[in-house]
Amino acid sequence: MKRRKFLQYSLAAGIGLLVPRSVFAQTGTPPLRPPQFNPLKRKVTSADRQAAAQRARTLGLKPGAAAKVAQTAMYAPGMGEMPPPHYFGPFANYANSPMPSGPISFVYLDYGGHGYTAPVVTIEDVYGTGSGAEVRASLVGGVITGLTLVKRGSGYTAPLVSITDATGTGAEARAIIGKVLTGGIRKFVDSLPGLNFGGRNNLNQYIPVAIADTITFPNCDYYEIELGEYTQQLHSDLPPTKLRGYRQTNTSDATVSGFHYLGPLIVAKKNVPVRIKFTNQLPTGPDGNLFIPVDKTVMGAGMGPLDMEGMPGMKEDYTQNRATVHLHGALVPWISDGTPHQWTTPAGEETQYPKGVSVSYVPDMWFVNGEVVADTVGVTTPPVDGATNNPGDGSLTFYYNNQQSARLMFYHDHAYGITRLNVYAGEAAGYLLTDDFEQDLINGANLTGVDPALVKLPDGSGIPLILQDKTFVDANTIAAQDPYWRWNLEAGQPVTGSLWVPSVYVPAQNPYDPTGANPFGRWMYGPWFWPPTSTIEHGPVPNEYYQPDPNLPNYAPWEPPMRPQMPDTSMGMEAFNDTPLVNGAAYPYMEVEPRSYRFRILNAANDRFFNLQLYVADPSVTTADGRTHTEVKMVPAMETPGFPPTWSTDGRDGGVPDPAAAGPAWIQIGTEGGFLPAPVVIPPQPINWNGNPTTFNFGNVSDHSLLLGCAERADVIVDFSQFAGKTLILYNDAPSAFPALDPRYDYHTGNPDQTDSGGTPTTQPGYGPNTRTIMQFRVGPVNPTGEGLSSISVTNGGSGYTGAPQVSISGGGGSGATAAAT
């Protein structure tokens, strides 16, 4: 990466935590010309945003917080009516999960500048966490020639270096933390949650498998599923997180009937219907509100069609504890589809909207006072006095006919206006459909004629790998990242480990800046887009923070004269979070044997795509706390002799994985549509984009490995037999927002500091945030206690042999066996 490009990312100076605008007054400086409205007539690019960040720095803007300033310019709970957000800095209005902090380990001088006589070097912290570092500058002829770290200080998370002098200018430097780090989220310290209690990890996480009631409805599987609110620890370095999710209630097995993230998994059989009584047991009243931001201007999330009682013209809001169940990927009767209008509130909720307008009940499921009546398959008239198809307040019924081939599906919420929030909060679980063909492959049989070679798939129905991304609140830093955060508070304060989603819509454009861009921008803003939207009801309004006169208080030359007029809580169009979860655990590891495994992979992220590859971990990188094998060896993304012809050569930040470290290929045998006609071998392959502007798909992704969009599934075999004793890392480099790339959403070890544009500081080895290194596979050694082979069975003699063929024996963890064919 070019030095200047790195500096555009990494150099940032900070507006202080609790900072008054007056600290930027420059007495005697003539005021700037009134800015001209000059919108970009194209989309904003990352280069535009970097240029805007560079210009903002020259105007005196520093990101986030500096610990020395004492007055407040941030919202705090209890202040009353909130001021409008700072859309153009200093705050990102975008939070990140806990990051490690520590002393300064190195200070790098990038440019020496000129004209210096008595430079003062200070190291502040964008998040206001660190202090105490001291640096001394060396001078030769007015040029800074070196920086000496005198004191390392402590507690720095996002250090930034400022060099001030009465006469000098142009010097630039950066600081890196290291030595002993504290806090943050360490990678690969918790094991992967598996199925049922026996598959629990060190945090007692596991995905329970639902236990079917096959008696109540003959020839059907019946489940009673309840939705509730609970907490669960998702990583050893995080406290328990408040979640919403499902549990099975019609079972006496205590290991299944409790709440567990992503549970219960329902296993179904083709042509055997599944019947569900779903009950919403979320809290009611104000306690039933979601603990993440809800933009009530989104259709279905706020006002409904009915007037509030006694208040004509004032519409009553929908509640935030509405829920339903949608089986994603299933062909089901419409009354059981779980559409956005087939939701229910909990029993006892005071609302004019207790259930969605499209709610319809399964016509042969009957209840008396909410209790199911048995043995009513096909009965569409009341079987007993008082029986009704309505399962009661707060409950719904669903019928899944399962008339599809074997495949992995999942069920999740679909409530009007709040689907994405409910799913993010935890309302999702797996649904595994099997059939006779798959059972032949599982058992190594050929009852259906599909498996004449008696091939046997490993691991039965497979091991689920459910991928998601989330961001967790850090109570120590969120005030400097997202000062408007006010959800799931305790005693008025943010709670570390809480789920975070954006609540401030930050425009990508600033048509009053010469670059046309907002360095902290995230999403396109219609009135400043090109061509602009001109008929919206709530357009831009005067910006309260605009103050271009340096001779007056609150000088803020980076602020434009107009700002967006947004709701108090504004939905971000997409949210690409910084911490990957697999089966509900952040950065898990899995211990495997040197053999083949079957994995059932689901991308259950709201917005993020995954390009999945396996690489041998780099043993040469050691984390601050002494761990190894946490990273993938990277090489420059440039043409290199001996590299595969499709290996990336675009010079991307951080480089690309070393192809010499490539792990096993994926052998894909199925998708969300069931089994493929034949297996497909998919080797590791970093993302490439089509750079030929003469083609119709210019700018789209052209090369990839196992690429999964949101809700897509992959049924794969991975053979670890050639990697005994190795550690492998599941690696992802899919861009976000796919197929485009915003570098701020590409969290990876050693990434350039992007705090001056609302991104993160450099990610430390072995820690998050990191969306490239998803999980770790620790392959065991060849079994030293294994036995030799005593016999070999011929399962198919074949035909046409003219001589004695050679026999090769592999797998099973052993080696050295030979055989002769006759």
ABEGO torsion letter per residue (X at the ends): XBAAAAAAAABBBBBBBGBBAAAABBBGBBBBBBBBBBBBABBBBAAAAAAAAAAAAAAGBBBEBBAABABBABBBBGAEBBBBBBAAOABAGBBBBBBBBEBBABBBBABAEBGBABBBBBBBBAAGABBGBBBBBBBBGGBBABBBBABAEBGBABBBBBBBBAABBGBBBBBBBBEBBBEEBBBGABBBBBBEAAABBAAGBBBBBBBBBAAABBGBBBBBBBBBBBBBBABAABBBBBBBBBBBABBABAAAABBBBGOBBBBBBBGBBBBBBBBBABBBEAAABBABBBBAABBGABBBABBBBGBBGBBBBBBAABBBBBBBGBBBBAAAAGBAABBBBBBGBBBABABBAABBBBAABBBBGGBBBBGABGBABBABBGBBABAEBGBBBBBBAGBBBBBBBBBBBABBGAAAAAAAAGBBBBBBBBBAAAAAAAAGBAAAGABAAGBBBBGEAEBBBBBBBBBBBBAAAAAAABAABABGBBGGBBBBGBBBBBABBBBABBAABAAGBBAABABBBAAABOBBBAABABBBBBBAABBABAABBGBBAABBABBBBBBABBBBABBBBABBBBGGBBGBBBBBBBBBBBBBBBBABAABBBBBBBBBBBAABBBAAGBBGABBBBBBBBBBBGBBAABBAAGBBGEBBBAAABBBBBBBABBAAEBBABBBBBBBBBBBBBABAABAABGBBABBBBBBBBGBBBBBBBBAAAABGBBBBBBBABBOBOABBBAAABBBBGBBBAAAAGBBBBBBBGBOBBAABABBBBBBBBBAABBBBABBBBABAEBGBABBBBBBBBEGGBBGBBBBBX
